[in-house]
Amino acid sequence: MRTSHLYVAYRDRVGDQLVPLVVLEVLNFDPHRFGITRVVHVDPHGLHSAWERDKLARVQKLLGKDFSSFGHACQHVYATARGEKGAHISYMQAFEVYVRGYIDASLLGTWQEDKPIRGEWEVQRFSPGLAAVAVETLAVPPIVCPDPPTEQWEGWITVSEGRPYAHISTPPRQVEAVVEGMMRRGHLSAPPRPRDQSNKTHAEAHPLEEGEARRSRARKGGAQRQKETRPGRLVFLKDHLRSRGNAHAAHPHAVVSAAFRMLGGPQAVTGVELRPLPESADLPLAWYAVTDVVGLTVDFEHIWRKIVTPGSGSLLEEAMWEAIEKRRLSRKPPVSVEVAWKELAPGLQWPGSGGGDVMPAASDSRAHHGCSSASSAAASSSAAASSAAAAASASASASSAPGTAAGKALGETSAALAATGGMISMPGLPKGRRRRALVRHPPRKPYPAGMVAAAAAAAASRAAERAAGALAARSA
């Protein structure tokens, strides 16, 4: 059967009637197998709340949850409804679909297969004669079928009876050709995956021909996938979308959210909701496949060279400077605007230098960044000056105090403090199991200038006291 949406219901008894308790939507399906499944409705008719509130409360927690496979979703829904962890059911027979369409009911379940399910043989029925028929499945199905029946046939069938399913966008002849090939092989259900195939490496499963070189095959882990869909990530649309997109397609975008979505194809994919920069322009949000976006560093320099006119004050230029500012603040600790620029566009000269092929922008945001950079530089210089002054005063007090060794050490410390602009790197002590490994190469940690000056002054004072005590002991 060909349908635009495949809704599957799990019905439970309320009195003498079977009433839908949970409705699932299979987001990814084809004639061979089912894929990503989502819980879209819980007790759509509101009849279960008056009977078993505990069961309804348990199942209510599943609303909106996505599952990687249809079988996993069905087993999880059943176990949650029963309140028994690990409970299993023959979900192809227990879960049902409410179908409406111009179909011949005599063709339902005409093909059957015996499949081993959890150590027992189970008979599963299919309807290959209805594979190319367009039908509708209901997200909120009626409790009972209409009487008298309408012109179209409608009613409850098991999930197994309606197979094979295909998306409505698939041409009927293509579906029929696929089903005929499956029938020639003798089965309509998905063949089990060979056990040894999953144990093979990629090189073993894909042998090379003579003279062929193997390419590296990078695989994304869970952390990488989470990073791609992390809210706040800055991205660009790929070139094929920028060339035929809207007026803001070339702008940097910020990820707002991520979810499985139907984005123009027959299968659901991982999508990201993007907000074009600048945020002050309040541009409309849009959904794109995560495979259609690239990171900010990939195309920043290319877009700046080809599209941005420096100093024009355009919306695109403002968006690019806002992306730089967000990139700068995302670093821990935040870096300067110039450092963020060099990370994103290493082949372009920093506009603040006043030369090169990139001119400083004349927009308000650009001026704001320049003011913030100047103020931060002024603050840094004032801090360094105050630190140097404190070090100089400490050095003078140490030179006037008895104990020439302490005064000499403090003078060297003060000189180093002034040379480094108020920061000195001092070795940290290795800790724990890494003590032996770190004893030769201790980590170096920056200490604030005030702390270094105070420590040096305290050391000089203690040395002076010890020298005075020793002199008093000698004279006595």
PyMOL commands that set and color helices and strands:
alter all, ss='L'
color gray80, all
select helices_A, chain A and resi 48-50+53-60+70-82+91-94+105-107+128-130+159-162+172-185+195-199+202-205+222-228+239-244+279-281+290-292+296-306+315-330+337-344+351-353+364-400+404-419+432-438+449-475
alter helices_A, ss='H'
color red, helices_A
select strands_A, chain A and resi 2-3+6-14+17-26+37-42+66-67+96-101+111-117+120-126+136-137+153-158+166-167+234-237+253-261+269-276+286-289+293-295+423-427+444-448
alter strands_A, ss='S'
color yellow, strands_A
deselect
rebuild
show_as cartoon
